[in-house]
Every structure is written in C-alpha cells, then in structure tokens.
Amino acid sequence: RRIPVHASLTLDFARQYQLYDSLEIRPDSIWISGLKEIIDTIAFVNTEKKAIRNLATNYTVVLGLQTPKTNPAVTLSSDSITVTLNVEKFTEADIEVPVGLYAGGKEVSYRTFPDKVKLTCRIAMRDYKRLDQSLFYVAVDYETAAKSGNNRVNVEVKRKPRFARIVRIEPEKVEFLILK
C-alpha cells in the first residue's frame, strides 16, 4: 500500500526571508508492506526530526524515515527522502485598488466612500515588478450590506494573485450608497 510522507521540520528564517512555495518532498509517498491488518492502520510515515535555523537561501536536506514500530515489523520501500525548500527574500508593498460591489448578478448603481482602499501585501522580491492593480478585485457584498442596515461594511478581497499575501486593508470598512 502507498502512504504519504510527512516531513518533521522546524524552520526558522533569517529576517525578511520565508518559503517561496510549499516544501518539495521526493518521493512524497512510499510503499509499505507487511501484514494487511497492520499496514491498514498506518496513515502516513514521518521523517526524522530536523531543525533548520536562519534560512536565507534555498536548502536541500536528506531525511531518514521513521519505520513505524509494529509487531511484526513492516517494510518501507525507501529509507530516506529529499526535501527541497525554495527560500526567497520578501518585502511589503502597498497598492491602491478601487472598491467594487458584489451584487450576485443584480444590476445595482452604487458609490463607496472612499472609492479606493490601500492593500499592504507581503511579496517575494522576484515578484515585485509583477504587482499590478488589475490583478486584484476588492468589493463589498451587497446582500450583507442590505441585511445589516449599516452603511459601513467590510471590504473583502475577491481576487488576488497567488504570489501576494494580503497583510492589511486600509480602511477595512467603507461607507456605501445605493443610487436610485
């Protein structure tokens, strides 16, 4: 039976650095063999524990697998895996984005105050030049606003690029007016 491998890593990054994308584990699953009633109870296998400190560059490490302690013993198709970490320097960037109104297909004339919000994003240095206002869509929800009876509503990020993580929205709430 094939089971996934879980990497037991503790990561500590240098200032302004973090993972660019997810861990790459090769192989990400292994074959386990033994008595059916024993291997059916094993959902995954862990690697040995490893702490990596002050990460500021890409890093590759070979980790041994911990064979589950069973009686009788089970056999794993591999005794180690390779983990690759893509590390990148990150910065914060501000971008102004117009506020839309999500009305679920209804035709609604509206106005928001302010009409733009400032998004603070955490972004990898290599993606900084790709940052563009057109990649984002922020809106207030018409149904939520109408039900609340309040003219100040939360701004929601409806679309953003995968490479940007929103840290802050300023202001978090805007006033809106439905125009008749």
C-alpha positions, 0 to 999 in steps of 0.5 A: 500500500502507498502512504504519504510522507510527512516531513518533521521540520522546524524552520526558522528564517533569517529576517525578511526571508520565508518559503517561496512555495510549499516544501518539495518532498521526493518521493512524497509517498512510499510503499509499505508492506507487511501484514494487511491488518497492520499496514491498514492502520498506518496513515502516513510515515514521518521523517526524522526530526530536523531543525533548520535555523536562519534560512536565507537561501534555498536548502536541500536536506536528506531525511531518514524515515521513521519505520513505524514500530509494529509487531511484526515489523513492516517494510518501507520501500525507501529509507530516506527522502529529499526535501527541497525548500525554495527560500526567497527574500520578501518585502511589503508593498502597498497598492491602491485598488478601487472598491467594487460591489458584489451584487450576485448578478443584480444590476445595482448603481452604487458609490463607496466612500472612499472609492479606493482602499490601500492593500499592504501585501507581503511579496517575494522580491522576484515578484515585485515588478509583477504587482499590478492593480488589475490583478486584484478585485476588492468589493463589498457584498451587497446582500450583507450590506442590505441585511445589516442596515449599516452603511459601513461594511467590510471590504473583502478581497475577491481576487488576488494573485497567488504570489501576494499575501494580503497583510492589511486593508486600509480602511477595512470598512467603507461607507456605501450608497445605493443610487436610485 
